[in-house]
Amino acid sequence: MASPKVFVPDGFTLIEIIFVMTLWSSLLGLGLVISFDSYRGHIFQSETKLVLNYLYYARALSMANANSSSYGVQLTDSKVILFSAPEYNQSQTSNIVREDLVSIGSAVPTNAVFAPLTGQSTAPVIFELALGNRNSEIRVNGQGGILW
C-alpha cells in the first residue's frame, strides 16, 4: 500500500516574514540612535581638544617669546581665535570656525592671555563647553597651568 503524501510548504509564511522584518527594523533603529550619540560624543571631544590645543600653542608661543609679545586665545560663539598682543586685535589673528552644536557656558567672548617668557596667565579663566548631557570645563590658572 502506498503511503499518503505529506504537504511540505516551500518558503516562509507571511507571519515569519513580518516577524523578521520587525526584528531587523528594531535593530536598525537602535543602531541609529547609538551611532548618533557616538557622533555627538566625537564632535564634543574634537571641540574640547581644539580649544586645548590653541591654549597650549598660545602658551608655548608666549614662553618662546615669539615676536616679543604675549599670546592669547579668545573663544566666541563661532570661533576659536589665537591672537598676539596684550589684548585681542583683529588684524593679528589666526582663527578657526567651531561647531555650532557645542555651546559655550562661560561669558562670551572669553580671553586667556599668557605673559611672554613665563607663560603665566594674566588672570584665571574658565572655558565651559557643553553638548547635551556632556560638559567640559577647561581652566587656566594664574601660573599658566591648563587644567581640564
C-alpha positions in Angstrom: 0.0 0.0 0.0 1.3 3.5 -0.9 2.0 5.9 1.9 0.0 9.2 1.9 1.7 12.3 0.6 2.6 14.8 3.3 2.3 18.5 2.2 5.6 20.4 2.8 5.4 24.1 2.1 8.1 25.7 0.0 9.2 29.0 1.6 8.2 31.2 4.5 4.8 32.1 5.8 3.7 35.8 5.9 3.9 35.8 9.7 7.5 34.7 9.7 8.4 37.4 7.1 6.7 40.1 9.1 8.4 39.0 12.3 11.9 39.0 10.8 11.2 42.5 9.2 10.1 43.8 12.6 13.2 42.4 14.3 15.5 44.0 11.6 13.8 47.4 11.8 14.1 47.4 15.6 17.8 46.6 15.4 18.3 49.2 12.8 16.5 51.9 14.8 18.5 51.1 17.9 21.8 51.2 15.9 20.9 54.7 14.5 20.3 56.1 18.0 23.6 54.7 19.3 25.5 55.9 16.2 24.1 59.5 16.5 25.1 59.6 20.2 28.6 58.4 19.4 28.8 61.1 16.6 27.8 63.8 19.1 30.5 62.5 21.6 33.1 62.7 18.8 32.1 66.3 18.0 32.3 67.3 21.7 35.7 65.7 22.2 37.0 67.4 19.0 35.8 70.8 20.2 37.5 70.3 23.6 40.7 69.2 22.0 40.6 72.2 19.6 40.3 74.7 22.5 43.0 72.8 24.5 45.4 72.8 21.5 45.0 76.5 20.9 45.6 77.2 24.6 48.8 75.1 24.7 50.0 76.7 21.4 49.4 80.2 22.7 51.3 79.4 26.0 54.2 77.8 24.0 54.4 80.9 21.8 54.4 83.2 24.8 57.1 81.2 26.6 59.2 81.2 23.5 58.8 85.0 23.3 57.8 84.8 19.7 57.8 88.3 18.1 58.5 89.6 21.7 54.8 89.6 22.5 52.2 87.8 24.6 49.7 85.4 23.0 46.2 84.5 23.9 43.1 82.6 22.9 39.6 84.1 22.6 36.6 81.8 22.5 33.5 83.1 20.8 30.2 81.5 19.8 31.5 80.6 16.4 35.3 80.8 16.5 38.5 79.9 18.5 40.9 82.8 17.9 44.7 82.8 18.5 45.9 86.4 18.9 49.2 88.2 19.5 49.3 91.4 21.6 48.2 92.3 25.1 44.6 92.0 24.0 42.5 90.9 21.0 43.3 92.8 17.9 41.5 91.6 14.7 44.5 92.4 12.4 46.8 89.9 14.2 44.7 86.7 14.5 44.6 83.1 13.5 41.2 81.7 13.9 39.2 78.5 13.2 35.5 78.1 12.9 33.9 76.0 15.6 31.0 73.6 15.5 27.7 75.3 16.4 26.4 72.2 18.2 28.8 72.7 21.2 27.6 75.7 23.3 29.8 77.9 25.4 28.7 78.1 29.1 31.1 80.8 30.2 30.7 84.5 29.3 31.3 85.0 25.6 33.9 86.1 24.5 36.4 84.7 26.9 40.1 85.6 26.7 43.1 83.8 28.1 46.3 85.7 27.7 49.8 84.3 28.5 52.8 86.5 29.5 56.0 86.4 27.5 58.8 84.2 28.7 56.9 83.0 31.8 53.7 81.7 30.2 51.7 82.9 33.2 48.1 83.8 32.7 47.1 87.4 33.2 44.0 86.3 35.1 42.4 82.9 35.8 39.9 81.9 33.1 37.4 79.1 32.8 36.1 77.9 29.4 32.9 75.9 29.7 31.8 73.7 26.8 28.5 71.8 26.7 26.7 69.5 24.3 23.6 67.8 25.6 24.5 66.0 28.8 28.2 66.3 28.2 30.1 69.1 29.9 33.7 70.1 30.0 35.5 72.8 32.0 38.9 74.0 30.9 40.7 76.1 33.5 43.7 78.4 33.0 45.1 79.3 36.4 47.3 82.3 37.2 50.5 80.3 36.8 49.6 79.4 33.2 48.5 75.9 34.0 45.8 74.4 31.7 43.6 72.0 33.6 40.7 70.1 32.2 
